[in-house]
Amino acid sequence: MSRVECVDLLISRPIPTIKNGKPMSEKQTLSCEVIDLSHDGRGVARIDGKACFIQGALPNETIRFRYNNRKRNYDEGRVTDIIQVSDDRVEPDCKHFSRCGGCSLQHLDHGKQVEFKQQQLLASLRRGGIEAETLLPALSAPHWGYRRRARLAVQRAKDGKFLIGFRNAGSRRIEPITQCPVLTEPLPTAVELLPAWLACLPGDIRVFEVELTSGDNSIAIAVEASRFPADEEVPAMLGSLENEAQGPVQLWWKAGKQARFTRLDTGTDNLCFAVTDNISLNFEPGQFIQVNGQINREMIAQMLSLLPEKGGTAVDLYCGTGNLSLPLTQRFNHVIGIEGLPDLVKGAAENARQNNITNVEFAVADLSRGIGLTNIGLANPPTADTGIDLVLLDPPRNGAFGVMPWVAQSGAKQVVYISCHPSAMIRDAAVLAEAGYRLKAVGVMDMFPHTTHIEAMALFDKA
């Protein structure tokens, strides 16, 4: 299939179009040159001076497109034909790409995807008035078979069959999938077996979502449903799963207001994954993990490379189950991990014990509001005399705003900020700048290939 032919994957569905408040004929198209790529992966063109964001278009292409939305300041459209094809266009590997909302950049060469993310990060920094002294090499890894967790929406059709997949881009409709090439083995096999297995469940159980997770030792299927199965229903569910699955598989369940998944099978082995050659973490479905195992290991290695060979005290905020705290113990005499959820703190402490790590302790604090950081009941809290060498931040998408006043006043010699939303990081960096910190180094991490999602690592130190 040529690059021109592969665009058919992007234009397989007709889009209603509007002009001046009136429907346009679906056959009516316009031609234009695409000059840029937007933050969400759409091609950018200018029609009579007005920006138009075009789904399926790439920079340096001449295309035909149809409008599907006209607004005061910009328009939106979708490619119908490519007149001149970009050298960076490639054939998407997934047959669901044109409709599935999971990926948005499969039609762009992967190396160019990484360049695009780096450019987006640097542009965001410039808009925030921040300049880094050093640009870190982009962290990149194999871009297929990388994802070890996926949450799939589930719906039972009128004929009784189950629709399983991701939501369509821009809608709540489920796009049924039979393959997903970004999932790590053996999760693609689990995607294939799910419809037949779900059909064996009691008919009055409504399944809303299924989480598939792959550890180094096993996979887990975690179901969110309308009710919990009765004790007498569980053996048949496990038996049918064993018949469908290949290799070890765990079954977890959640219903109603239950916060955590409960394990239904009789196994006692924990899900686990290695973060370094000598540190492994246990985890449960529903708990946050970095879904790209290779990039996670590279991220940890890069973080350690930015730090001194030996330090005193490091504080890891948003520590989860110890993904970054435990590797930090190789460089610091004392590591303090702080998290808002007690279950994660309990898991982090257990992971430290399992790895025979004794120079780390964990505590609970309300990080969304920065409450509890100065009096967290630690056995060996840092003081003004001992000082803090490093504060590590790995916050959720809304950033670390709640803890930034404490970080700015902590006196830490270095701050490492790992961001899954650079705009939030740049907002928080302004607090650090006011406290006398400078941005020493920054770079992107391609945690989610074929998407526009940008993760970044930044190192700040005292000016």
C-alpha positions in Angstrom: 0.0 0.0 0.0 1.4 3.4 -0.9 1.4 6.5 1.3 -1.4 7.9 -0.8 -3.5 4.8 -0.5 -3.0 4.5 3.3 -4.8 7.8 3.8 -8.0 5.9 3.0 -7.7 4.7 6.6 -8.2 8.2 7.7 -11.2 9.1 5.6 -13.3 6.0 5.7 -16.4 7.7 7.3 -18.3 10.5 5.7 -18.4 13.7 7.8 -21.3 16.2 7.7 -20.1 19.6 6.7 -21.3 23.1 7.4 -20.7 26.5 5.7 -22.2 29.8 6.8 -24.6 27.8 9.1 -25.9 25.7 6.2 -25.0 22.1 5.3 -22.6 21.7 2.4 -22.7 18.9 0.0 -20.6 16.0 1.1 -19.0 16.1 -2.4 -17.8 19.7 -1.9 -14.2 19.9 -1.0 -11.4 22.5 -0.8 -7.7 22.2 -1.4 -4.9 23.7 0.7 -1.3 23.3 1.8 -0.7 22.1 5.3 1.9 24.1 7.2 2.1 22.7 10.7 1.0 20.1 13.1 -1.2 21.1 16.1 -0.7 19.9 19.7 -3.4 17.2 19.2 -1.9 15.8 15.9 -4.1 17.6 13.3 -2.7 19.3 10.3 -2.8 23.1 10.4 -3.7 25.1 7.3 -4.7 28.7 6.7 -7.7 29.4 4.5 -8.2 33.1 3.8 -6.1 33.9 6.9 -8.1 31.7 9.2 -6.6 28.6 10.9 -8.1 25.3 10.0 -7.3 22.1 11.9 -7.5 19.1 9.6 -7.8 15.5 10.8 -5.5 13.1 8.9 -3.2 15.8 7.3 0.5 16.3 7.8 2.8 19.2 7.3 4.2 19.8 3.8 1.2 18.1 2.2 -1.2 19.5 -0.4 -4.6 18.1 0.4 -8.3 18.2 -0.3 -10.6 18.3 2.7 -14.1 18.9 3.9 -15.2 21.2 6.7 -16.9 19.5 9.6 -17.0 22.5 12.0 -16.9 26.2 11.5 -16.1 28.5 14.4 -15.4 32.2 14.8 -11.6 31.9 15.3 -10.9 28.6 13.6 -12.4 25.8 11.5 -12.1 22.1 11.6 -12.0 19.5 8.8 -11.0 16.1 7.6 -8.9 14.9 4.7 -10.6 13.5 1.7 -7.6 13.2 -0.7 -3.9 13.9 -0.7 -2.5 15.6 -3.8 1.1 15.8 -2.6 2.2 13.4 0.1 4.6 14.1 2.9 7.8 12.1 2.9 7.1 11.6 6.6 3.8 9.8 6.0 3.7 6.0 6.8 1.1 3.3 6.6 -0.6 2.8 10.0 -0.1 -0.7 11.4 -3.5 -0.9 13.0 -6.7 -1.5 10.9 -8.7 0.4 13.6 -6.6 3.5 13.4 -9.1 5.6 11.4 -11.9 5.2 14.0 -10.2 4.2 17.3 -9.5 7.0 19.8 -6.4 5.3 21.2 -3.8 6.6 18.7 -3.6 9.7 16.7 -0.2 9.7 15.0 0.3 6.2 13.4 0.4 7.9 10.0 3.5 9.9 11.0 7.0 8.4 11.0 7.9 7.5 14.5 11.2 9.5 14.5 9.2 12.5 13.4 6.7 11.9 16.2 9.5 12.2 18.7 10.8 15.4 17.1 7.3 16.8 17.2 7.0 16.1 20.9 10.4 17.7 21.6 9.4 20.8 19.6 6.1 21.0 21.4 7.9 20.9 24.8 10.4 23.6 23.8 7.6 25.8 22.4 5.7 25.5 25.7 8.8 26.5 27.6 9.4 29.5 25.4 5.8 30.7 25.9 6.4 30.3 29.6 9.5 32.5 29.4 11.8 29.5 30.5 15.0 28.4 28.8 16.9 25.3 29.7 20.7 25.2 29.8 20.8 21.7 28.4 18.4 19.7 26.2 18.4 16.1 27.2 18.3 13.4 24.5 14.8 12.2 23.9 14.0 8.9 25.5 12.6 6.5 22.9 12.1 2.8 22.7 10.4 0.2 20.4 7.1 1.9 19.4 5.0 -1.3 18.9 4.1 -3.8 21.7 5.1 -1.3 24.4 1.9 -0.8 26.5 1.4 -3.1 29.5 -1.9 -1.8 30.6 -5.1 -0.9 28.7 -8.6 0.0 29.9 -11.2 -1.2 27.4 -14.8 0.0 27.4 -17.5 -2.7 27.2 -21.0 -2.8 25.9 -23.4 -5.6 25.1 -25.1 -5.2 21.7 -28.7 -6.0 21.0 -27.7 -9.4 19.6 -26.1 -10.3 22.9 -22.5 -10.0 21.6 -20.0 -7.8 23.4 -18.4 -4.7 21.9 -15.0 -4.2 23.4 -12.6 -1.4 22.5 -11.6 2.2 22.9 -13.9 5.2 22.6 -14.0 6.9 19.2 -12.0 10.1 19.0 -14.4 13.0 20.0 -17.3 10.8 21.0 -18.5 8.2 23.6 -19.1 5.5 21.0 -17.1 2.3 21.4 -15.0 1.3 18.5 -14.8 -2.5 18.7 -11.3 -3.8 18.2 -9.9 -7.2 17.4 -6.3 -6.1 17.5 -4.1 -3.5 19.2 -0.5 -3.5 18.1 0.7 -1.1 20.8 -0.1 -3.7 23.5 2.7 -5.8 24.9 2.5 -9.6 24.6 0.4 -11.5 25.7 -2.3 -8.8 26.0 -3.3 -8.9 22.3 -4.3 -12.5 22.9 -6.4 -11.4 25.9 -8.2 -8.8 23.6 -9.1 -11.7 21.3 -10.5 -13.9 24.0 -12.5 -11.3 25.9 -15.8 -11.4 23.8 -16.1 -15.2 24.1 -15.3 -15.1 27.8 -17.7 -12.3 28.6 -20.5 -14.1 26.9 -20.1 -16.9 29.5 -20.9 -14.5 32.4 -24.3 -14.4 34.1 -26.7 -12.5 31.9 -27.7 -10.0 34.6 -24.1 -8.7 35.1 -23.5 -5.5 33.2 -19.8 -5.1 32.4 -18.7 -1.4 32.1 -14.9 -1.7 31.6 -12.1 -4.3 31.5 -8.6 -3.5 32.5 -5.8 -5.6 31.0 -2.5 -5.5 32.7 0.7 -7.4 32.0 3.3 -8.0 34.7 6.6 -9.7 34.3 5.2 -12.9 35.7 1.5 -12.9 34.8 -1.4 -11.0 33.2 -4.5 -9.8 35.0 -8.0 -9.2 33.8 -9.8 -6.7 36.0 -13.5 -6.2 35.5 -15.7 -3.3 36.6 -19.3 -4.4 36.6 -22.8 -3.7 38.0 -22.5 -6.4 40.7 -20.1 -8.7 42.3 -20.5 -12.4 41.3 -22.0 -14.8 43.8 -19.7 -17.4 45.3 -21.4 -20.1 43.4 -20.9 -18.2 40.1 -17.1 -17.8 40.4 -15.9 -21.3 39.6 -17.6 -21.3 36.2 -16.2 -17.9 35.4 -12.7 -19.0 36.3 -13.1 -22.3 34.4 -14.2 -20.5 31.2 -11.3 -18.0 31.6 -8.8 -20.9 32.0 -10.2 -22.5 28.8 -9.9 -19.2 26.8 -6.6 -17.9 28.2 -3.1 -19.0 27.3 -0.6 -18.9 30.2 -1.1 -17.7 33.7 -3.9 -15.1 34.2 -5.4 -13.5 37.3 -9.1 -12.4 37.6 -9.9 -9.2 39.6 -13.3 -7.6 40.1 -14.9 -4.3 41.3 -18.5 -3.3 41.6 -20.5 -0.4 43.0 -18.5 2.0 45.1 -15.7 -0.4 45.7 -12.4 1.6 45.5 -10.1 -1.3 44.8 -10.3 -4.5 42.8 -10.7 -7.8 44.6 -8.9 -10.9 43.4 -11.3 -13.8 42.6 -8.9 -16.5 41.5 -7.1 -18.7 44.1 -3.6 -17.7 43.1 -1.3 -16.0 45.7 1.4 -14.7 43.3 1.6 -10.9 43.0 1.8 -9.0 39.8 5.3 -7.5 39.5 7.6 -5.7 37.1 11.3 -4.8 37.3 12.3 -1.1 37.4 16.0 -1.8 37.5 18.2 -4.9 37.2 17.9 -5.5 41.0 14.6 -3.8 42.0 11.2 -5.2 41.3 7.8 -3.8 42.4 4.6 -5.6 43.2 1.3 -3.9 42.2 -2.4 -4.5 41.8 -4.8 -3.7 38.9 -6.1 -0.2 39.3 -2.9 1.2 40.9 -0.9 3.7 38.9 2.1 2.3 37.0 4.1 3.6 34.1 2.6 1.6 31.2 5.8 1.7 29.0 8.2 -0.6 30.8 11.2 0.1 28.7 10.8 3.9 28.9 10.2 3.6 32.6 13.6 1.9 33.1 15.3 4.5 30.8 13.6 7.3 32.7 15.0 6.0 36.0 18.5 5.6 34.5 18.4 9.2 33.2 17.1 10.5 36.5 20.0 8.9 38.3 22.5 10.2 35.8 21.5 13.7 36.6 22.1 13.3 40.3 25.3 13.2 42.4 26.9 9.8 43.1 26.1 10.2 46.8 23.7 12.4 48.6 22.0 12.8 52.0 18.2 13.1 52.0 15.8 12.8 49.0 12.1 13.4 49.2 9.9 11.8 46.6 6.4 13.4 46.4 3.7 11.4 44.6 5.8 8.3 45.2 3.1 5.7 44.4 4.3 2.2 45.2 8.0 3.2 45.0 8.8 3.3 41.3 11.3 6.1 41.8 11.8 6.1 45.6 13.4 2.7 45.7 16.0 3.4 42.9 16.8 6.7 44.7 18.0 4.7 47.7 21.1 3.7 45.6 22.2 7.3 45.7 20.9 8.8 48.9 21.5 7.9 52.5 17.8 8.5 53.4 14.8 8.6 51.1 11.3 9.8 52.1 8.4 8.8 49.9 5.1 10.7 50.3 1.8 9.8 48.7 -1.8 10.8 49.2 -3.4 7.3 49.2 -2.7 5.0 52.2 -3.0 1.8 50.0 -0.1 3.0 47.8 2.0 3.9 50.8 1.4 0.5 52.3 2.4 -1.1 48.9 5.5 1.1 48.7 6.6 0.0 52.2 6.1 -3.7 51.3 8.0 -3.2 48.1 10.9 -1.8 50.1 10.8 -4.8 52.4 10.6 -7.3 49.5 13.7 -5.7 48.0 15.6 -5.6 51.3 15.8 -1.8 51.2 16.1 -0.2 54.6 17.1 3.4 54.0 13.6 4.5 52.9 10.4 5.3 54.7 6.9 6.3 53.5 4.1 8.5 54.8 0.7 9.8 53.8 0.0 13.4 53.1 -2.7 15.4 51.3 -0.5 16.5 48.3 -3.4 18.2 46.5 -3.3 20.9 49.1 0.2 20.4 50.5 -1.2 19.5 53.9 0.9 17.4 56.2 4.3 17.8 54.7 5.8 19.6 57.6 4.5 17.2 60.2 4.2 13.8 58.6 5.2 11.6 61.6 8.4 10.2 60.0 10.9 8.4 62.1 13.7 10.6 60.7 12.2 13.7 59.2 14.6 16.2 57.5 15.4 19.3 59.5 17.0 22.6 58.8 20.3 21.1 60.1 20.3 18.0 58.0 18.8 19.6 54.9 17.2 18.2 51.8 19.4 17.4 48.8 16.7 16.5 46.3 12.9 16.9 45.9 11.5 14.6 43.2 8.1 15.4 41.8 6.1 13.0 39.7 2.5 14.5 39.9 -0.7 13.7 38.0 -1.7 15.7 35.0 -2.9 18.7 37.0 0.6 19.2 38.3 2.1 19.8 41.7 0.5 23.2 42.5 -0.5 22.1 46.0 3.0 21.3 47.1 5.0 23.9 45.3 5.1 26.4 48.2 6.6 23.7 50.4 9.1 22.7 47.6 10.2 26.3 47.1 10.8 26.7 50.9 12.4 23.3 51.4 15.9 24.5 50.5 16.5 21.5 48.3 19.6 21.7 46.3 18.0 20.0 43.3 14.5 19.4 42.1 13.7 16.8 39.5 10.2 17.2 37.9 8.7 14.3 35.9 5.7 15.6 34.0 2.9 14.0 32.1 1.5 17.5 31.2 4.2 20.0 30.4 1.9 23.0 30.7 1.3 22.2 34.4 5.1 21.7 34.9 5.8 25.1 33.3 3.2 26.7 35.6 4.9 25.1 38.6 8.4 26.0 37.4 7.4 29.7 37.8 7.2 29.0 41.6 10.7 27.5 41.5 12.1 30.4 39.5 10.8 32.9 42.1 12.6 30.8 44.8 15.9 31.0 42.9 15.9 27.8 40.9 17.1 27.6 37.3 16.2 25.0 34.7 19.4 23.1 34.2 18.2 20.4 31.8 15.0 19.2 30.2 13.9 16.5 27.6 11.0 14.5 26.4 10.2 10.9 27.1 8.2 9.0 24.4 6.1 7.1 26.9 3.2 6.8 24.5 4.3 6.3 20.9 1.7 7.1 18.2 -0.1 9.5 20.5 0.4 13.2 21.1 0.8 12.6 24.8 4.1 14.3 26.0 6.0 13.3 29.1 9.1 15.3 30.1 11.9 15.3 32.7 13.3 18.5 34.0 16.2 19.2 36.5 16.2 22.4 38.5 19.0 23.6 40.9 19.7 26.7 42.9 21.0 29.5 40.8 
